[in-house]
């Protein structure tokens, strides 16, 4: 599994390369991502959020929901 990119500033949230590539694929072909691809992108973004807060426990659901919203917005699903 590729290592998610590290974001050093919490105010700047660049789109992970994986999300940019998926959005480009969706936009170019008009085809939607598979459920597995969408799940993988969300998992990578959630990991990045957890990493930003040094993996402090108790925020796993918040990380997942924020990642899901970010990925879906990035690829135009929301």
Buried (B, 14 or more C-beta within 10 A) or exposed (E): EEEBEEBEEEEEBEBBEBBEEBBEBBEEEEEBBEEEBBEBBBBBBBBBBBBBEEEEEEBEEEBBEBBBBBBBEBBEBE
